[in-house]
Amino acid sequence: MNNADRRAAALKARRAQQAESPPVLGATGTEAARAHFVGTSVVETLTQGRTVHTLPIDHVAPELRPQFRQPRLLPLREELCSDGQWNEEERPLINELLALGESMRERQIQPIIVHAGSSDHYPDARYLIVVGHRRWIAASLVGIPTIDAIVVDPPSPEDLVAIQFRENEDRAEFCDMERAWALERMRQILPDTSWETIEARFRLSESRRKQLMRLTAFTPEQQRFVARLRASEFQLRPLHTAIREGGLDAVQADRVFAQLAARVTSKNSIVAGSESVASPATLALDQATVSRLIAQSQKADATASTSRPRWLAPLQQSMQQTRFSLERAAPKVGDLDEAILGTLEQEVGALRSALETMVNTLAARERTQGGTA
């Protein structure tokens, strides 16, 4: 190879390296961005000696693998807005994120934390989020083209859960249901680890851990509702206690939740110019209110208990859980390989057949009653 060829090869290599290396903020910008991590020990340790980069928003994606996905109630951005249509069921969260995005348009106070990686769901991604999923969604929803980020080494699954738990606690963004999800996730990752060790990792007392885990008595759909309400374990203690002790079934609990939802006064807001939630939603409920609604639900069912068979409530609960699981799984089915997809099709077909039989039976009963009337 002659000198000209060597120079050309060297230039090509430098260009390739520049293409792979994200733009770096100036010294002043880096210092200002990193200053916001001071006092957050876990994040500060993780980012020590790292530089703040400016990354294209599409080169960043959330971690979606089950063992790595963060235990927070944060839908994917396409679940919030698809083809220009907002998901009105998530309107309170959408409003918060849009407000956050607009504040970030003016100035992104704190960089997100990412590590190099790829995503099957987001093929353009080169980095996966460790901390800052909420800020990334907010920037995406308002069309910000880039986002400030610190690139770190990939953490282990248990370190990732602990980092996200501590960072969200420090930013006052966790609710009790999400804390319970984080504990549950860590237990799944480290099944042979004692609760004492996990409590120490999360800086929780044994009694506090037990209180949080009691929220898992709710069905998955009810848990998501609790997280949306930002309700505390203390507020809902009569409800999950009644479920755990067998005094209330899932259908009755759903009825109580529906009544609670009507009483909630949502004051979830974003402080102007800030990237933090001002406070959790203020709920118009307390233990006395919850206890009263439970008693009303139990009394209503006691009146109809003579005509309601014992198998009906478990069936209704099972159908609710199945519907929730199917709704959550539907967007992910396309990622399955052919063998698993074929098995799933058979199982869904059998379920569909059973549902059609039930629908036909109900329709026949309705026709009979109509004829009798």
Secondary structure as GFF3:
##gff-version 3
##sequence-region A 1 373
A	DSSP	alpha_helix	3	20	.	.	.	ID=ss1
A	DSSP	alpha_helix	27	34	.	.	.	ID=ss2
A	DSSP	three_ten_helix	35	37	.	.	.	ID=ss3
A	DSSP	alpha_helix	41	47	.	.	.	ID=ss4
A	DSSP	beta_strand	52	56	.	.	.	ID=ss5
A	DSSP	three_ten_helix	57	59	.	.	.	ID=ss6
A	DSSP	beta_strand	60	61	.	.	.	ID=ss7
A	DSSP	alpha_helix	77	80	.	.	.	ID=ss8
A	DSSP	beta_strand	81	82	.	.	.	ID=ss9
A	DSSP	beta_strand	85	86	.	.	.	ID=ss10
A	DSSP	three_ten_helix	88	90	.	.	.	ID=ss11
A	DSSP	alpha_helix	91	106	.	.	.	ID=ss12
A	DSSP	beta_strand	112	116	.	.	.	ID=ss13
A	DSSP	beta_strand	127	131	.	.	.	ID=ss14
A	DSSP	alpha_helix	133	141	.	.	.	ID=ss15
A	DSSP	beta_strand	146	152	.	.	.	ID=ss16
A	DSSP	alpha_helix	157	170	.	.	.	ID=ss17
A	DSSP	alpha_helix	176	189	.	.	.	ID=ss18
A	DSSP	alpha_helix	195	202	.	.	.	ID=ss19
A	DSSP	alpha_helix	206	213	.	.	.	ID=ss20
A	DSSP	three_ten_helix	214	217	.	.	.	ID=ss21
A	DSSP	alpha_helix	220	229	.	.	.	ID=ss22
A	DSSP	alpha_helix	237	244	.	.	.	ID=ss23
A	DSSP	alpha_helix	250	263	.	.	.	ID=ss24
A	DSSP	alpha_helix	287	303	.	.	.	ID=ss25
A	DSSP	three_ten_helix	305	307	.	.	.	ID=ss26
A	DSSP	alpha_helix	312	329	.	.	.	ID=ss27
A	DSSP	three_ten_helix	330	335	.	.	.	ID=ss28
A	DSSP	alpha_helix	338	372	.	.	.	ID=ss29
###
